[in-house]
Amino acid sequence: MEIELKYLFDDEASKDAIFNDKYISKVKDDGSETVTPMRAVYLDTQEGALRKKEMAFRVRHEYSKFVATLKWGGSAEEGLHVRGELNVPVDEGFLETPTLEVFKGSEIYDEIADIAGSGKLIPVMEMNYVRREIRLDTGLSIDVLSVDEGEIKTANGTLPILELEIELYTGNKDDMIALGRKLEEKYHLKRGNRSKYQRGLELLGFI
């Protein structure tokens, strides 16, 4: 299960100010800050079988490794995203012949195998961005705060990415939400109810 807050920036300068915020500096884990280039490819059948069931399948190069991720269900309201998530490490050549069998053995595999059938998986969109992140420990929750900056690439053009995410790692969800709302008010952030993938689908005309 993935639980995270998503925000968009009104003022681009805020993205740096947040990392220098006095409270964030107080609760951050020293040495946890990283800056990582990421490339994600989203896949589906030609007919969009997964999309039609509100599922997303991606392969992302992150932190010097490749990870296949399936996301499904859940909700997005007032910037709070809650959804099912399954991650499986894959090798560098996985994108040459991608398959949902990488999730075999999971509780959702039979469902996704039935949805996709024998349809070949093809790229739907690609995302390239840089993620700057730190780990926070408030005493009530441990969270990862990140800023993603880059672009979404589709057959219909591109869209910019500039967003803040606060993901609950462990602990109290309400504490994580309270942290997000404080930053929202202080830095005039906008609550984001669409994922990067949904924004790409909208550009492609599927939403």
Secondary structure, DSSP 8 states (H G I E B T S, - for coil): -EEEEEEE-SSTTHHHHHHT-HHHHHHB-TT--EEEEEEEEEEEETT-HHHHTTEEEEEEEETTEEEEEEEEEEEEETTEEEEEEEEEEE-GGGGGS--GGGGTTSTTHHHHHHHHTT--EEEEEEEEEEEEEEEEE-SSEEEEEEEEEEEEEETTEEEEEEEEEEEEEEE-HHHHHHHHHHHHHHHT-EE--S-HHHHHHHHTT--
